[in-house]
Amino acid sequence: MKIPPRATRIGAAAALLSALVVGGAVAAPAAGAAPTAVGSICYSNLPSQAHDTLDLIEQGGPYPFEQDGTVFQNREGILPSQPRGYYHEYTVITPGSDTRGARRIVTGERNQEDYYTADHYESFDLVDYDC
């Protein structure tokens, strides 16, 4: 499978700031829409297995599971809306688990646009590499 390169582009925070400055306000979710649950987490606060996953992504693999690198469809609507194929998901190993577990890294196309979820897509934290 060919994974799109992670080209250097403006960071997610700068993109959001730009959208706010240029476009005014961020629209509230429509009635009945899934709530947004994107926070942030310092890179240093991620579990060591997430560091391993991010290293594998930077190296282009190999990945431990066949599903790693596949398109993440954002069905939950928690991450910012993007065209299909924008996000890809990768397993974060859960020690002692017989399955892939619930932990994932979901990457966007922007450089360092990496989201961590420990609860199988119920919430996400944007990884902050500057803290």
C-alpha positions in Angstrom: 0.0 0.0 0.0 1.3 3.5 -0.9 1.0 5.9 2.0 0.9 9.6 1.1 4.1 11.4 2.1 3.8 13.7 5.1 4.9 16.9 3.3 6.0 19.9 5.3 3.1 22.3 5.6 1.9 24.7 8.1 1.0 23.1 11.4 -2.6 22.3 12.5 -2.6 25.1 15.1 -1.4 27.7 12.5 -4.1 26.5 10.0 -6.8 26.9 12.7 -5.5 30.3 13.6 -5.5 31.3 9.9 -9.0 30.1 9.5 -10.2 32.1 12.4 -8.4 35.2 11.3 -9.5 35.0 7.7 -12.9 33.4 8.0 -14.1 34.9 11.3 -15.6 32.3 13.6 -15.6 28.5 13.6 -19.1 27.2 13.0 -20.8 25.3 15.8 -21.8 21.7 15.1 -25.2 21.2 13.6 -28.0 20.0 15.9 -27.6 16.2 16.4 -24.0 16.3 15.1 -21.3 14.4 17.0 -19.6 16.6 19.6 -16.0 17.6 18.9 -13.6 16.1 21.5 -10.2 17.2 20.3 -7.8 18.2 23.0 -4.0 18.2 23.0 -1.3 16.1 24.5 2.4 16.8 24.9 4.6 14.4 22.9 6.5 13.6 26.1 3.2 12.5 27.8 2.3 9.9 25.2 2.8 6.3 26.1 6.1 4.9 24.8 4.3 2.7 22.4 2.8 5.8 20.7 6.4 7.1 20.3 7.2 3.7 18.6 4.2 4.1 16.3 5.2 7.7 15.3 8.7 6.5 14.6 7.4 3.8 12.3 5.2 6.3 10.5 8.2 8.6 9.9 10.2 5.5 8.6 7.3 4.4 6.4 6.9 1.1 8.2 6.9 -1.8 8.4 3.8 -1.9 10.5 2.7 -4.6 12.9 -0.9 -4.9 11.6 -2.3 -5.1 8.1 -4.8 -2.3 8.9 -2.0 0.2 9.7 -1.8 3.0 7.1 -5.3 2.5 5.9 -7.7 5.5 5.4 -9.4 6.7 8.5 -12.9 7.8 7.5 -13.7 10.0 10.5 -17.2 8.6 10.7 -17.5 9.9 14.2 -17.0 13.4 12.9 -14.7 14.4 15.8 -11.6 15.4 13.8 -11.9 18.4 11.5 -13.8 17.6 8.3 -11.5 16.7 5.4 -11.9 14.9 2.1 -11.7 11.1 2.1 -8.1 9.9 2.2 -6.8 12.8 4.2 -6.5 10.8 7.4 -4.7 7.5 8.0 -4.7 5.3 11.1 -2.0 3.3 12.9 -2.1 0.9 15.8 -0.5 1.9 19.1 0.4 -1.4 20.7 -1.3 -2.1 24.0 0.9 -4.3 26.3 -0.9 -7.5 27.3 -3.7 -7.1 24.8 -4.4 -10.1 22.5 -6.0 -7.7 19.9 -5.0 -4.4 18.4 -6.6 -2.7 21.4 -8.2 0.7 21.5 -5.1 3.0 21.0 -4.4 4.6 17.7 -2.5 7.4 16.0 -4.4 9.1 13.2 -2.4 11.3 10.9 -3.5 14.1 8.7 -1.6 15.3 5.6 -0.1 18.3 7.3 3.3 17.9 8.9 3.0 17.0 12.6 -0.8 16.7 12.4 -0.9 13.6 14.5 -3.9 12.7 16.7 -3.8 10.2 19.6 -6.8 8.2 20.8 -6.8 5.9 23.8 -10.5 5.1 23.5 -11.0 3.8 20.0 -12.0 7.1 18.4 -14.3 8.5 21.1 -11.9 11.3 21.7 -8.7 12.6 20.2 -5.7 14.7 21.3 -3.5 16.5 18.8 0.1 15.7 19.6 2.0 18.9 20.6 5.7 18.4 19.7 6.7 21.7 21.3 6.1 20.8 25.0 
